[in-house]
Amino acid sequence: MTNLSVNINKIATLRNARGGNMPDLLHMATLCQQFGAQGITVHPRPDERHIRYNDVRQLKPLITTEFNIEGYPSENFLKLIEEVHPDQVTLVPDAPGDITSHAGWKVTDNMSMLTEIVARLHEAQCRVSIFVDPDSRQVEAAAKTKADRIELYTEPYASAFAKGQDNINIYRDAAQTAVECLLGVNAGHDLNQDNLGKFYHAMPRLDEVSIGHALICEALLQGLKTTINNYRKILTDN
């Protein structure tokens, strides 16, 4: 089974646009779970332009599925993880001012740092996933850090799909390498209801997809419950 983790950053962005508490982030996270999401993802950034560190603290007792926290492993981020103890931490190489993720880790260039961080997060009893490009060499390096999973950066796949092009083989190969290295496989970034089915069926293993921007945009037209149900159907369509 491939789990759907809903990234609620965009809900926080909408709330922050006017101040106050509309929409109520905590209530929306609860609804996502009630409507079928099997996890909640947040990505707190240093400027707290969407998810705030205190949001993470308040969300923790409300998550009855899986709580995935993404972020660059700064000392402040790591201390938050050690305080909150989410189910999964996804390490991403974002610079502080980046609007969104643009690439995966060059794990081969950051082996020492990532290995130390993975060990520290395991001490906090968290599953650790490393955000990588679909590059088997980087996947193999991620396994050497003792991470539990990789998350494949899927923007290049989504971009190719929108142009009628096909680069799914590089993702299939990277996922197969992960399987051979005994790593779990997650995926995320620009996946949507149009392109997810092809990706899902091509992967030799896919434990989780984390989807936020597209899902929230689609929910404006379809409603949140219907949108989550649609994603769940894609991920269970054999």
WOLINPE-V940269 format. One line per field, one symbol per residue. phi: phi as a letter, one per 30 degrees, with the letter a starting at -180 (. if undefined). burial: 1 if it has 9 or more other C-alpha atoms within 8 Angstrom, else 0. A space follows every 50 residues. Layout:
BEGIN
phi = ???
burial = ???
END
This chain:
BEGIN
phi = .cdcccdcedddddeddciibbdddddddddedddkdcabcbbdcedhdb dcedeedddedcdccbccccldddddddddeddchddbccdbcddecdda dcadddddcbeddddddeddddddicdbccdbddbedddddddddidcbc cddcedddddedcicbbdddddddddddedcicdbcaajidbddcdedde ddddaadaccbbedddddddcciddddddddddddbdc
burial = 01111111111111110000001011011101101111111111100101 11100101110010111111111000110111011111111111000000 10011010011001101110110101111111111101111110111111 11111011011000000101111111111000111111111110111011 00101111111111110110001111111111011000
END
